[in-house]
Amino acid sequence: MPPGRQRLRDLFRTRKALFLLLLFVAGCAVNPVTEKEELMLISEAQEVALGEENYPITTQINGGLFQDDQLQGYVNTVGQRIASFSHRPHLRYEFNVVNSSEVNAYALPGGKISITRGLLTLLESEDQLAAVLGHEVGHVAARHSAAQISRTLLAQTIIAGVGAAMAGRDARSRDLYYLGSSFAATLLLLKYSRDQERQADLLGLEYMTRAGYNPVAMLQVMEILQRTAKRKPSRLEALFQSHPLTEERIERIRAELDKGTYPTTLPFKVRDFAEKTAHLKSLKEAYMHFDRGDRLMEKGDYRGAEGEYRRAIDLADDQSVFYGGLAWALMRQGRLVEADISIRKALRLYPDLFSNRYLAGLIAFRKGDYFRAIRHLRVADRLIPDVPQVKFYLGRSYEITGNYREAVRNYREVIRLAPESPEAAEARRRLRAMGVSP
């Protein structure tokens, strides 16, 4: 375990008031933006380590990478330009597009930043993309995530195992799973204060303007989000959870622009943006059917979901998640052979997506192909460690194939990660049947 993460775990478990007091006294640092001292229990090295360790996991939690290398490179280039004008240009920034229909963008400590397909689809210019990324860079530059973690540590309310709060994200609410001791889920659930949001807005304005973008785009993004919220409020739940959009924030940005200190007459960069996002936006209707399929799956209408996933595939047959969704719907109907065909197609398109590997392992297990189940589940366990359901089916597969040592190890992991879950109860029963203590 990386030392930064181990230290944080130790902090989580510490409950001695004296130790917390000592941390408070010693844990102050100068904010790189305000140049004022503030509570900070995490060093910059730990902040960077947290981001680097958890970025691949948060990417998986949010649907994996959107499969378009040209678009990924374009977004990263825009983000890197913005970051070079920030108060912390020395950090190893990374920017990606995650394949989630949610309207969201988020930053991890140390400069790891993601924007969702759902939000990017709504944008109309590179300037608006720069505004979104500039806002997130502002959070990183002002160390907002590190400050929130520090405050939570001091209050002793952070939970090392936050799995239930993230239930169903990757499996799209079709199979409950937990993220166990993964700190990535905690990072995604952090909420910024309104003061932090206002500061990130102003920093975003500053950075994007210095990078040559029209700052009016920041106001345009806010207005796009407001209009979308009135039409589809559920689509903005993720964004509003961590980035509360208020009329006061919008008016503050408008007031800043009205001061005349920003170059609001710069031409908007539309052509390159339209070219680079053309493929993404061409998939809008297909993903509309995919999202409908997900909602029907949540209601238990597996036949209806199957139809929506097939419509999505008819419109775009190169999207791995469409075949993954179809495989879930078919498996729920007990049509394992068809489900296996569909998940194999999903894996060919995106072999390193957690939900694909987990489902492939589950289908193989139900078909009685336990060695194949083990192969897929081991990859899933690497992509998102400490998922109890993955550990449980690994345990069952190892037990059935006679590898009792690995079966015992995985069953015990299930009990450690989610002691009150149905999987833990069954793991205890299996261990007792094997004559081993839980």
Protein Blocks (a to p, Z undefined) as FASTA:
>chain_A
ZZklmmmmmmmmpccfklmmmmmmmmcccdfklopacddfbdfklmmmmmmmmmmmmmmm
nopaaddfklmmmmmmmmmmmmmmmmblmbccdddddddfbdcddddehiiacddfklmm
mpcbfklmmmmmmmmmmmmmnommmmmmmmmmmnopacfblmlmmgoklnnomaccdekj
afklmmmmpccdfklmmmmmmmmmmmmmmnopafklmmmmmmmmmmmmmmmmmlmmmmmm
mmccdfklmmmmmmmmmnopacfkbccdfklmmmmmmmmmmmmmmmmmmmmmmmmmmnop
aklmmmmmmmmmmmomcbfklmmmmmmmmmmnopaklmmmmmmmmmmmommbfklmmmmm
mmmmmnopaklmmmmmmmmmmmmghilklmmmmmmmmmmnopaklmmmmmmmmmmmmmmb
mklmmmmmmmmmnopaZZ
